[in-house]
Amino acid sequence: MAAPVDYGDLPFTRPADKIKAVNAPDIPQEIFTGMKAYEDAARGFDLYGFERTVKTATGEVPGGIFLSHRPEDAQVSQVYEISTDPANTELERLTYFNIGSGRIISTFRPISGEDWRGVYRPGGAIMAMDFNGNEHFQLWRYWEDALCEQVLPKIDGELDNAPGKGRIERLTHDDYRYNDIVISPSNKLVAFVSNKENNTDTFAYLARLIGSNTGATSDSTPFSLPSKLITPPLRDGKTEKWVTRSISIDDKYLLLTRVYGNAYQSMFLVDISGPEPGKVERINLPGATEREEAMTANGSFSLNPSSPYVAYVITNAYGDFDAVVSYDIEQRAVTHITTPNLDASVPVLKPIAWEVDHLGVTDAYIYFTANVEGWSTLYAVPLSGPNKNTVVEVKLGWEGGWIACSHNGRNGYPYEIALRLASYRSRGFVRRATLDLQTLKHTTDGNAYVDVEMTPYVQAVAPEVAKAVAPRLVRFRSFDGLEVPALYYHPNEGKSRVPVVIGIHGGPESQATVQYRTATHGYLLNELGVGVIYPNVRGSSGYGRKYMSADDVEKREDAVKDINALIEYIGSGLSGELDPSRIAVMGGSYGGYMVFATLTHYSSKLKCGVANFGIGNWITFLENTAPVRRANRRLEYGDESDPVIRAFLERISPLNNADKISVPLFITHGETDTRVTVHEAVAMYNIVQGKQGGQAQLVICEGEGHGYRQKSVIEYVNAATIDYLKRFLLS
């Protein structure tokens, strides 16, 4: 853990709740007022999944759909429930508790019930939540007394959730991290991961939901959920980070991934059917063409009783792109579903030469999305019937954007799906659809598809801004000839020459997609008349493994050169639409590093920069980041304990070159960030502001981790960003 932050004698002001600001002027009220419509549009809905239908003494209670949403009057996002029937337009808020910080609910996993306290508590969910954005997630139980035959007394330490109808009990009581909650199809088992053994390695654990015999009683005494270690330490000299993926339908096997890095993830299997777990065995996909150190694989078990040991897997073991295959554990055989670019002798159901993600499995079909240049395309594959094993495109009849799905198969309705959609128009809205895969249509080139009519949940829609600008996909050549894609937004379709903000995503293994950006995005376009470009520089995900690894370690600054190539492209290919003399750079996390680095190299071509929770010094970042993340990040950025790599990282670190920054810089950072500690922001501010003629502004956000979740913080940081760009980009 990093040492406490020494702010020295920095003259902080407190212009808003949870905000410490340095060298920050008062923000005109008109900016806050003007931002409100964009803030409201950014408060979209996220999808947790279908609530489990439960049986009570009075009959069956059908489950609804759990959502996440930040209401206008709340400081942080809350859990909501809607009916599966779109005709019922009630939006019921379930959580009201306030712990005074930017806490994160990372997982909210519905269950049928459990008997941990000696009585059966049906329905509800198990959730993972931290206290202040530091990502030290604890396990919690959410349940509702109305579903229970026996009502428990108030438990010591139970969250005050009034006036919500649900109750929330803490299940773990330490400062370690718990996550990746997996519920077995039988609802008898729950698997999760934690670093509780040594604070560095993340191992997998198993607990019983039913027949648990925990020894806890139905009184007010807190209890800690007992669990069994499933992945004993391998002691192979490498930090262990396990991710629980899926439990087989008969509770025999647990499927896991060992994560070495974002581009190196291996799949494992362990028999959990006995009193003690079996040996953890690596799954070697037959015929894999790629090196093990360059492969990723994760999957979910079949829910078909006739094929319980078939796993559906997303992997790039057979080429550059993540593709879907099925793997029969007993036969050790692979069926290729979307793998592209294989030899003609290898059968593939439908090759798709784009990254595949968001795999879902039911007993009737599987579904997944393909990421096509930042737009999602939904596919389904029937597992029986006349169209068995046909890859069917599901056409939704909307403007297009980013798709996330959840199915109602665990309640016996596999063809009922809820879709969380996001586009340039809206941050996130929810619709219902029923898939009919019996009657297919075909394109002229023989591809199967179905047209699906969606029904809106009108209560789960964020308001749209008055004017939503659609993106244009552009490409430019970098210094070495590499083609770099970018999403480009212009306030008036290129009819006039305007200033531009280059928005750089984090990750770096992430991607700028078509889904609606932050609230400042719309304000820049509509109120300030500023263009916005989001490049997917080398190292971005979505374009294959080779592209994603093109910035690793010693190639780090090649991605910075991509930004310079974009600056040059603005001055040549887009000079009729954008003003190359008025360019700003903005980004968060790794994107914040890119802002710092771009300013150290190319200040003469820029007006200013905005860096949110960015990496300033690679050495201090790697030494101070949470121990559970360090080994993973070393594969991407380099091992600072190697003298040669350390010297390289010192040389390219923006903090060691900050005296080259000659334009204004605005820095914001969360005070409890454990990924990139706030030391990075304070050090960068001190150097830039302290140099002759330096101009910097610093905002520290209390109770916030890596990203901002509190209403007061979001609104202030957004308004301060707009004010900064008005003063230094437009002036």
N, C-alpha and C positions, 0 to 999 in steps of 0.2 A: 504494500500500500504506500502511496506517495506520502511524503511528509506534509504537515499542515502548511497551507499557503501563507507566505509572508508577503502581505501587501505593502509593507514598508509604510511610507507616509503618503501614499496615494490619496488625493483629496476626493473621496467618494461623496456623491450626492445620492439621494433616494427619491428619484422622480416618480416611482411607481412601486406598488407592492412587489416584493421579492426582487427588486432591481437595485444594484449598486452601479452607478455610472461615474466615469472619470472623463473629464474634458468634454462633457456632453451638454450642448445648449438646450434650452427649453424647446419642446416640439410644438409647433402650432396646432391648436385644437382642430383646425380644419382638416388636418391629415388624419387624426383619429376618427373624426366624423366621416370623412370620405372613405376611410378604410372599412367601415362597418359592413357595407354590402358585400365586400370581398371576404371579410372575416366570416360572415354568415355562410357564404357559399363554400368556404373551406371546411366548415364543420359538417363533413359528410358522415356516412354510416359505414361501419365495418362489420363483417359477418363472422360470428363465432360458430354458428352451426345450429342444427335442429335440437331442441330439447327432447329428452326421452319421454315417451308416453309411459305413465306409471299406473299401476293398479293399486287402488286403495280399498278400504272397507266398504266404501259407498259406490265403487265402480271404477271404471277406467277414466283417467284424466289425460286427454290428448296433449301432447307437447306442442309448444310454439317454436319460435325461432329467436335465438339469443343474438343481440346486436351490441355494438359499442358505438357511442355517440357522445359528443360533448354538448350539452344543452347550453343555451345562451347565458343562463344565470349560474353556471357551475364553473369552478376553477379548473377541473380536470374531466376527462371522459368518464362516462358512467355506463353501466350495463342496463340494457333494455330488453324487453320481450314484445314480440308481435305474434298474432295468430298466424297459422299457416294459410288461413283463408283470407285472400286480399279484400273480400267484402267487409271483413271486420277491420276497421281503420284505427283501432285503439293502439296507442304507443305507450306501453307501461314501463315506467322507470323502476328498476329493481334495486339499484344501489344509490345510497345517499351519503354514505360515510365520508368524512372529511378528516384527513390526517395532516393537512396543512402543507403539502408538498406536491411535487410533480411525480407522484407515484405512477408506476407502470403496471398494468395487468397484461402480462405477456401471453397468458393462456387462460382460457375459460372453457374447460372440457366437460360437456354434459355427461351424466351417468344415470343409470337406472336406479341406483341406490347403494347403500352400504350399511354394515352393522358394527361399525367400529366401537360404538359405546354400548354394545350389548342389546340394543334395540335397532330396528330397521328404520333408516331414514331414506325414504324414496325420493328419486328425482334430484334436481339441482345440478351442481357441477363441482369439479375440483379446479381451483385456479392457482396460478402462480403470480405473485405480486410482490414488488419491493416497496420500500417506504419513502424513498426520496429520489428516485431516478438513478440510483447507483447500481442497479441491476443485480442486487443481492436478493434474488427472488426467493420467497418463502412459499410453502404450500398452504392453501386455505380450502375450507369446505363451505360452499354456499348451499343452503337448503331452506325450505319453506315449511313452517309448522302446519299449515293447512293441509298438507299432504300426509302428515304423520299421524299414526294412531296414538303415539305417546309423545307429548310435548316435553322437551328437555328444559330444565331451569336455565336461567342465564348463566353462561359459562364465563369464568374469570378470564379476562383478556379478550372476550368476544367484542367485535367491532360494533359500535353504535350505528346501526343502519336505519334508524327511524327517519322518515315514516315508511320506509320500504317494507314490503311484506316478507322479505327473506332475511336470513341470519347468516353470519359469517364467522367461522371458528378457525383459529390458526392451528395448523397441523405440525409445523416444524418451528423450533424455537432457538435459532442460532443466527449467525451472520454469514452462513455459507449460501450457496446458490443452488436452487432446485428448478428444473425446467424439463421440457420435452415430455410432457405427460401423455401417455398412451393408455387408452382403456381397451381391454379385450372385448371382442364381439360378444362373449358370454356375459360380460359385466361382472366377472368374478375377480379379475386382476387389474391392477394399475401398475404400469412401469414408468419410471422417470429417471433422470440423471441428477447427480449432485457432486460438488467438489468437497464434500464434508470429511473425506478421509484425511486430506492434507492441504486443502485450500488451493492446490495447483492442478492435480489430475481430476478429471470429471468421469466418474464411473456410473454404471447403470444399476438400478435397484428395482425390486419387485415387492409389492404389498398386495394383500388380499382385500377385496371389497366385501365379499360374502364369505362367511365362515372364518372371519378374521381372527377371532379369539385374542384380541389385543389386551384384554385385561382391564380396559377402561370401562367405567360405569356411567350410567345415565344421570350424573350429578353435575355440579358446577366446576369440578376440578379440570383444569386443562390437561391435555394429554399429547404426547408426541407420537406420530404415526410410526409404528414399527415396520421395518423393511429389511429385505434380504439382499446382500450384495450379489450381483449377477456376473460382474466382470472383475474377477480378482486381478490385482496388478500384474501386468506382464513383465515388468522390470526389464524392458528392452532398451533402456537408456533414453527413451523418448517420452515427452509429456503425453499422457493419455487423455483424449477427449472423445467420449462415446456419446452417440445420439440414439435414443430409442426410437424405432420406426413403426413396428407392427407386431401384433400377437396373432398367431394362427387361430382359426375358428374353433379348434378343439383345445386350445390353451397348451399345446405341446411345445411350440417354438416361439422364441422372441427374435425378431429381426433387428439388427443394429447396424450402425455405421460408425467406423472409427475415423475421426476427422484429424488428419495431419495438417491440412491447410485447405483453403477454399478450392484449390485445384487438385487435391489429393485426398480422396475419401474412399475407404474400402468397406465392403459389406461383410457382415459376420452373422453367424447363427448360433443360438444356444438353446439346448433342450431344457425347458423349465418345468417339465411335467413331474419330476421326482421330488423327493423331500429336499434335495440339494441340487443346485443348477449343474448342468453338464458342462463339458469343455466348450469354451468359446472357439468356434471354428470359422476360419476365413472362407468365404464363398469365392471361388475362382471361376469366373464366367468362361465357359468353353469357347475357344476360337477367338478370344480377345486379341485385337491387333495392336493395342496401345500399351505403352509401358505402364506398369503398376503405379509408379510415382506420378503419372500424368493422368490418372483415371479418377472418376468419381462414380459412385453408385449408391442409390438409396431406393427403397421399395416398400410395397405393401402386400400383405398376403391376400390371396383369393378369399372371397366370402362364399364360394360355392362348395357345399359339403362334398361334392364328388371330386374336387381337386383342392383339398385343404392345404397342400404343401407346394402350391404354385405361387410364386411371388411375381408381381408386376413391378418392373424396375425401370427407373430413369438412369441412364448411364451413357458415358462417352467412351466406353471400352472398345468400341468398334469404329471410331473415327473422331472427327473434330467436334461434332455436335452432340449434345445430350439428346438421346432418343429413348423410346419405350421398347422394352423387350419383356417377354415373360420367361421365367426361369423355374423349371421343375426341379425341386430340391432332391427328390428321390431318384429321378431319371438323370439328373445333371444335364439337362438339355435346355437349349435356348430357342425361343421362337422370336424372330425379329418382327416388330410391329411397325416402327417408323424409321428404322435405321437407314440413313441415306448412303449412297456411294459405295455399296458393297459390290462384290463380284456378281456378275449376272447369274451365276450358278446358285447363289444364296437367295432363297425365297424371302421376300419382305411383303407384309400386308399392304403397306403404303409408305414409300420413302418420303420423308419430310426433311428438307435440307435447312431447317431452322431449329433453334433450341426449343426443346419441349419441357414444360413444367406443369405444376399444379395437377398432379395425377390423383384421381379419385377412383375408388374401387367399390362396386356393389356386387350383389350376387347375380345381377342380370347383365351388367355391362361395366366397362371401365370408361372413364372420360379423362381428357387432358387438354391443355391449351398449348398452342405453338406460338412462340414469340416472333412475330414477323416484323422486324424493323421497329419494334416498340409498340406494335398493335397485337392484341391477342386474337387468335382464332381457336374456337372450341371444336373439339372432336369427341365422338363417342364410338365405342366398339361393342356391339352386342356379343354376348357370350353363348347364346343359344338362338334357336329359331331360324327362319329362312335366310336371315342376313348375318348369321354367325361369322365372326372374325372379319367383318367388313368395316373398314375405317370410314366413318361417316362424318362429314363436316356438318356442324350444327349452326345454321344461319339464323341469327337472332333479330335481324331487321332493325338495327339501330345505327347511330352515326359511327360506331366503332370506337374501340379504346381498349381498356384493360379489364380482364374478366377474372373473377374469383368465384368458385362454386362450392356449394355444400349440398349433399344429397340426404334424403330422408329414408335411406335404406334400412337403418337400424330400427326404425318404427314400422317396417314392412311396406314402405312405399318408395322403392328404389328409383322409379321414374320421375318422382317429384324432386325438383331441384330449386334451390334459392341461389340467385346470382347477385353478386355485388359488382356493379359496373362503375367504371370511372372513365371519363373522357375529357376532352378539352372544355366541355360544357359544365361538368359537375365533378366534385371531389369524390363522391361515392353514393350511389343509390341502390336500392334493393328491389328486385323483381322476381316473380315466380314463373316457372315454366314446367310443363310436363312433356317428357320426351317420348315420342312415338317413333320407334326404330323399326317398325314392321314394314312400312311402305316408304321406299326411298325414291328420290329423284336422282338423275344423273346429268352431269354436264356433257358437253359435246365430246370432251376427251375422256369420258367414262368415269369421272370421279363422283362418288356417291355423296349426297347431301340431303338434309331435311330442312324445311322451313319451320321454325318454331315461333309461335306467338307467345310473347311474354305478357304477364299481367303485373302492373305496378303495385307495389305497396306504397300507397300515396303518403302514408305517415312516415316513411323511411326514405325521404327524398330531401336533399339539401336544396335551398333556393339557388337558381341560376342567376348569374350576373346579367345586367341588361345587354351587354355585348360580349360574346365569347368568340375569341379569335382562333380559328383552326390552324394547326401547324402545317408547315411545308417541310418535307424531307429534302435536305440538301446534302451534298457530299463535296469534300475538298481534299486536295492532295497535300500530304505532309512532306517534311524535308527529305524523306527517303522514298517517296513515291507511294506510301501507304495511303489508301483511301479511307477517310474518316467521315462517318455519318453524323448528322446533327439535325435536331428539330428546331425550326426557325419560325418565329412569330413576328409579324409586322403589324403595326396598329392600323394601317390603311391600305393593305394589299400592295405595298410597294409604290404607292403613288407619290410619296414625298420622301426626302432624305432625312432620316431621324437618327438620334443617338441610339446606342445599343448596349445592353448588358449581356455578357457571356456568363451563363450559369453553369457551374461545373459540379457534377454529382459526386457523392462520396463513394466509399467502397474500399478500393477502386473497383472491386468486382460487383458492380452495380450498373444501372443503365438509366438514362433519361428516356422515358416513354411518353406516350401520348396522354396519359392520364393527367388530369388537372394539377397544376402546380400549387405553390403556396399562395396566400392571399396577396402578397406583393406583386405576383406575376400579373394579375389582372389590372391592378392599379397602375403599374408601369405602362402597360399597353394602352389602357383606356383613358387614364387621367393625365399621365405625363407624356403620352405619345412616344414612348420609348420602345424600340424593338428588343426582342430577347432571343438568344440562341443558346441551345443546350447541346453541346458536343458530346459524343460518346467516344472520347479519346481512347487510344490503345490502353488495354487493361480492363476495358468495360466488359461486362457480361452481355450475352445475347447474340454474339457473333462467332461463337466457337472458341475452343480451348486455345488455339494458337493466338488469336487476337487478344484473349484475356491474359495470356502470359507474356505479351509483347512489351510489358513494362516492368518485369520482375527484376528486383535487386539492382544490378548495375545498369539496367535499361530504364531506371526510374525517370530520368530527366528527358527521355524521348517523349513521354507524355506531355511534359511541359512544352517541348518543341511543337507538339501538335497544336497547342493554344497559340503559339506564335504563327503557325501556318494558318490558323483560322483568322487571326488578326490581319494577316496579309491577304487572305481571301476576301475579307470584308472590304479591304481597300482596292480590290481588283474586281472579283466576280460580283460583289454586291454593292459597289460604290455608288450606283444610281439610287439605291434604296436606303443605305446606311451611311452614316457620317464617320469615316475612319479617324477623325480627329476627336471624337467623343465616344470612347469605349471604356466601360468599366468591367471588372471581373468580380464574380461573387460565387461563393461555394461554402459547403459545410463538411466537417470531418476531413476525409481525404481531400474533398473539394476545397476545404479551407487551406490545407497544405498547398494545393495547386494554386490558390490565390497568392499565398505568400511567395511561392517559388516563381510564379509568373511576374510578380512585382519586382523581385530581385533581379530578374533577367531583362524585363521588357518595360520598365517604368516609363521610358521615353515615348512609348506608343499608347499609353493608357492615361486616363484621367484620375481614377481612384480604384480602390478595392474594398470588398466587404467579405470578411472571413469569420465564419461561425464554427466554434469548437474545432479549430484546425490544428494540425500537427506542425510545430515550429522547428523542433529538433529531433531527429530520428533517434539519437542515442537516449535522450531523456524520455522520449515517448516509449521506447521499448523497455527501458528500465522501470518506468513508473506505471505502465499499463497493467491491468489486472493480471495476476499470474496465470489464470486459466486461459488467457488470450495470447500470452507472449509467444509460445512456440508456434501457434498458427500464424501470427503476424510476421515472425522471422522468415517463414518460407516465402512470403510475398515481398518483404522489404529488405531482408538480409539479417544475418546474425551478428549483432553488435559485439558479441564476445570474440569473434574472429578479428584479429588485428587489421587485416587487409580490408575487410568489409567495414570495420569500424572507422578506419581512416576515410573510406569512400563516403560513408554516411555523414561524417563530420563535414566533409568538403561540400556536400550538396545541401546540407540542412539550411533552411531559410534563416534561422536565427543567427547563423554564422555569416550570413551575407546580408543581414537586414540593413546595414548602412548603405546598401545600394538602392534601397527603396526611396524614391524621390517624389512620390505622389501620396495624397491622403489615404489613410487606412483605417477602416472601422472594424473592430474586433469584438465578438461576443462569445461567451463561454458559460457553461453550466458549472456551478461550484462543486457539485458532487459527482462530476463525470469521472468514471473509473476506466474508461477506454482511453481518452485523451485528457490528461489531467489539466486543471486550470492553470497550472504553472506555465504551460506553453503560451497561453494568452497574455499573462502578466509580463513574462519575459519579453515577448515580442513588442508589447506596448511600450515598455520601458526603453527599449533600444530605438524604436522608430520615433517616439515622441522626444527622446533625449538628444537626438542628433541635431546638428545645426539646421534649422529650417524644417525640422520634422513635424508632421501633422498626423496625430493618431487619436482615436477615440475608443474607449473601452467600456463594455457593459458586462458585468458579472451577474449571473442569474441564480438566485438562492433556491435551494431545494430542487434543482434541475440537474439531470445527468447529461447523457449524450443525445441532445435534442430537447426541444422545449414542449411542455405539455400543459403548463398552467396558463389560464386565460390572461392573467395580468402580464405574464412574461411574454406570451405570444404577441399580445396587442402592442406592448411597448417596443419590443424588438422590431416588429414589422414597421411600426410608425417611425422609429428611429432610423431604420434602413432607408425608407422613402425620403425622410428629411435629409439624410446624408447624401443620397444620390441627387436630390434636387440642388443641394448646395455645391456639390463637387463634380457631378457629371453634366448637369444642365447649365451651370453658371458659365 
